[in-house]
Amino acid sequence: MTTSDKKIFAVLFFSIFVSVTGVGIVVPLLPVYAYELGASGLYIGLVFGAFSLSRTFFLPYFGRLSDKKGRKPLIVAGLLAYALISIGFILSKNVETLIIMRFIQGISSAMLIPVIQAYVGDITPEGSEGLNMGMFNMSMFFGLSLGPLAGGMINEHFSLNTSFLCMGILAFLGFSLCLFLLPPTKSERAVSRKKKVVTWKKLLRDKDLAGLFLFRFAYAACVGVVWGFLPVLADSEFHLSSSYIGILVMLGVFIAGVMQTPMGYMADRFNKRIMILIGGFIIAFAILLFNWADGFGDLFIANVLIGIGGGIAMPALMALAVLKGNTTKAMGSVMGIITMAHSSGMLTGSLVAGLMMDMFQLRHAFSFGSLIMILGTGLFFFYTYHMKEKPLKTE
């Protein structure tokens, strides 16, 4: 990686770190806040699902657009929108308005995550896909782990609106970094405006990419279950404070973040597919442990295992995605598909778990998470059985 590319990487790393930290601040607060407003399990699921629904629809469009027009304009616009949305959260006084704001926030996210990941993929040297994506993933995992912890403490000592305000300030900081420090669009090296880009049809029919999609979908569904319903379980059954809830939500993400760089290094040297399978089965077992939880200690252990599973699997999965994007010269499109799997998984996980809470009981939501993780891991194995960890060839 050249000196110039290292500077770009640093700007993207710190920009997404502060922005995701801001979003993470409100993660442990939204379910309890919605619950206090009288929301049912389904409505709690919609608070999280609305974000994923809008992001899922817009991800392919913005990913493809970044391949044609450049990465910087979308990154800057998305970060500015994140900052402005914090005002909307402050003004929200009922569950319906909260759902609408989350829907708009999902559109902003569609401009950011796949496009930034594509930018990182553009500047990643061959043979370092796992290490570079692992290092970059640290910014998101650490942001999402620090955010919930800070959010719980801010809410306890100040107010919910202060948490929303902090989210806006951090997003604006990320916007400023990218606006002034990222190179202008015309100097981006890997934008495919004059190159043949593999068609959507070919991408969507590729079995290896389907396997990556299904695993990421299942993993995100588990995240949706945990983020949406662990706070409710901890509050309603164990009466834990918002600070303790923040610690629990933070824990799995933090551990996964710590593991991103060493596991990324391993992914460049060992079988990426095996790493993904191991991580998937660890996550499935960890989600099932919530059914037997009898206090803070049990919840703590389950979240640690979730972090370990995600830490093993995600760098390897993203390394394979970078290889696919490099070969097709459509990095934004590939990252859009992978991130779409994450969004649709979050949507499915939160909504179905909410229905199971309403129809049966809260803990059955975690049984659903474990089942879908097992299915996703099995389908990944099936679709990638003959995978040689080489990128897709264009025609």
WOHULIN-V920938 format. One record per residue. N is the residue number from 1. RES is the residue in one small letter. SS is DSSP state (2 for helix, 1 for strand, 0 for the rest). Layout:
n: <N/N>
res: <RES/RES>
ss: <SS/SS>
This chain:
n: <1/2/3/4/5/6/7/8/9/10/11/12/13/14/15/16/17/18/19/20/21/22/23/24/25/26/27/28/29/30/31/32/33/34/35/36/37/38/39/40/41/42/43/44/45/46/47/48/49/50/51/52/53/54/55/56/57/58/59/60/61/62/63/64/65/66/67/68/69/70/71/72/73/74/75/76/77/78/79/80/81/82/83/84/85/86/87/88/89/90/91/92/93/94/95/96/97/98/99/100/101/102/103/104/105/106/107/108/109/110/111/112/113/114/115/116/117/118/119/120/121/122/123/124/125/126/127/128/129/130/131/132/133/134/135/136/137/138/139/140/141/142/143/144/145/146/147/148/149/150/151/152/153/154/155/156/157/158/159/160/161/162/163/164/165/166/167/168/169/170/171/172/173/174/175/176/177/178/179/180/181/182/183/184/185/186/187/188/189/190/191/192/193/194/195/196/197/198/199/200/201/202/203/204/205/206/207/208/209/210/211/212/213/214/215/216/217/218/219/220/221/222/223/224/225/226/227/228/229/230/231/232/233/234/235/236/237/238/239/240/241/242/243/244/245/246/247/248/249/250/251/252/253/254/255/256/257/258/259/260/261/262/263/264/265/266/267/268/269/270/271/272/273/274/275/276/277/278/279/280/281/282/283/284/285/286/287/288/289/290/291/292/293/294/295/296/297/298/299/300/301/302/303/304/305/306/307/308/309/310/311/312/313/314/315/316/317/318/319/320/321/322/323/324/325/326/327/328/329/330/331/332/333/334/335/336/337/338/339/340/341/342/343/344/345/346/347/348/349/350/351/352/353/354/355/356/357/358/359/360/361/362/363/364/365/366/367/368/369/370/371/372/373/374/375/376/377/378/379/380/381/382/383/384/385/386/387/388/389/390/391/392/393/394/395>
res: <m/t/t/s/d/k/k/i/f/a/v/l/f/f/s/i/f/v/s/v/t/g/v/g/i/v/v/p/l/l/p/v/y/a/y/e/l/g/a/s/g/l/y/i/g/l/v/f/g/a/f/s/l/s/r/t/f/f/l/p/y/f/g/r/l/s/d/k/k/g/r/k/p/l/i/v/a/g/l/l/a/y/a/l/i/s/i/g/f/i/l/s/k/n/v/e/t/l/i/i/m/r/f/i/q/g/i/s/s/a/m/l/i/p/v/i/q/a/y/v/g/d/i/t/p/e/g/s/e/g/l/n/m/g/m/f/n/m/s/m/f/f/g/l/s/l/g/p/l/a/g/g/m/i/n/e/h/f/s/l/n/t/s/f/l/c/m/g/i/l/a/f/l/g/f/s/l/c/l/f/l/l/p/p/t/k/s/e/r/a/v/s/r/k/k/k/v/v/t/w/k/k/l/l/r/d/k/d/l/a/g/l/f/l/f/r/f/a/y/a/a/c/v/g/v/v/w/g/f/l/p/v/l/a/d/s/e/f/h/l/s/s/s/y/i/g/i/l/v/m/l/g/v/f/i/a/g/v/m/q/t/p/m/g/y/m/a/d/r/f/n/k/r/i/m/i/l/i/g/g/f/i/i/a/f/a/i/l/l/f/n/w/a/d/g/f/g/d/l/f/i/a/n/v/l/i/g/i/g/g/g/i/a/m/p/a/l/m/a/l/a/v/l/k/g/n/t/t/k/a/m/g/s/v/m/g/i/i/t/m/a/h/s/s/g/m/l/t/g/s/l/v/a/g/l/m/m/d/m/f/q/l/r/h/a/f/s/f/g/s/l/i/m/i/l/g/t/g/l/f/f/f/y/t/y/h/m/k/e/k/p/l/k/t/e>
ss: <0/0/2/2/2/2/2/2/2/2/2/2/2/2/2/2/2/2/2/2/2/2/2/2/2/2/2/2/2/2/2/2/2/2/2/2/0/0/0/0/2/2/2/2/2/2/2/2/2/2/2/2/2/2/2/2/2/2/2/2/2/2/2/2/2/2/2/2/2/0/0/2/2/2/2/2/2/2/2/2/2/2/2/2/2/2/2/2/2/2/2/0/0/0/2/2/2/2/2/2/2/2/2/2/2/2/2/2/2/2/2/2/2/2/2/2/2/2/2/2/2/2/0/0/0/0/0/0/2/2/2/2/2/2/2/2/2/2/2/2/2/2/2/2/2/2/2/2/2/2/2/2/2/2/2/2/2/0/0/2/2/2/2/2/2/2/2/2/2/2/2/2/2/2/2/2/2/2/2/2/2/0/0/0/2/2/2/0/0/0/0/0/0/0/0/0/0/0/0/2/2/2/2/2/2/0/2/2/2/2/2/2/2/2/2/2/2/2/2/2/2/2/2/2/2/2/2/2/2/2/2/2/2/2/2/2/0/0/0/0/0/2/2/2/2/2/2/2/2/2/2/2/2/2/2/2/2/2/2/2/2/2/2/2/2/2/2/0/0/0/0/2/2/2/2/2/2/2/2/2/2/2/2/2/2/2/2/2/2/2/2/2/0/0/0/2/2/2/2/2/2/2/2/2/2/2/2/2/2/2/2/2/2/2/2/2/2/2/2/2/2/2/2/2/2/2/2/2/0/0/2/2/2/2/2/2/2/2/2/2/2/2/2/2/2/2/2/2/2/2/2/2/2/2/2/2/2/2/2/0/0/0/0/2/2/2/2/2/2/2/2/2/2/2/2/2/2/2/2/2/2/2/2/0/0/0/0/0/0/0/0/0/0/0/0>
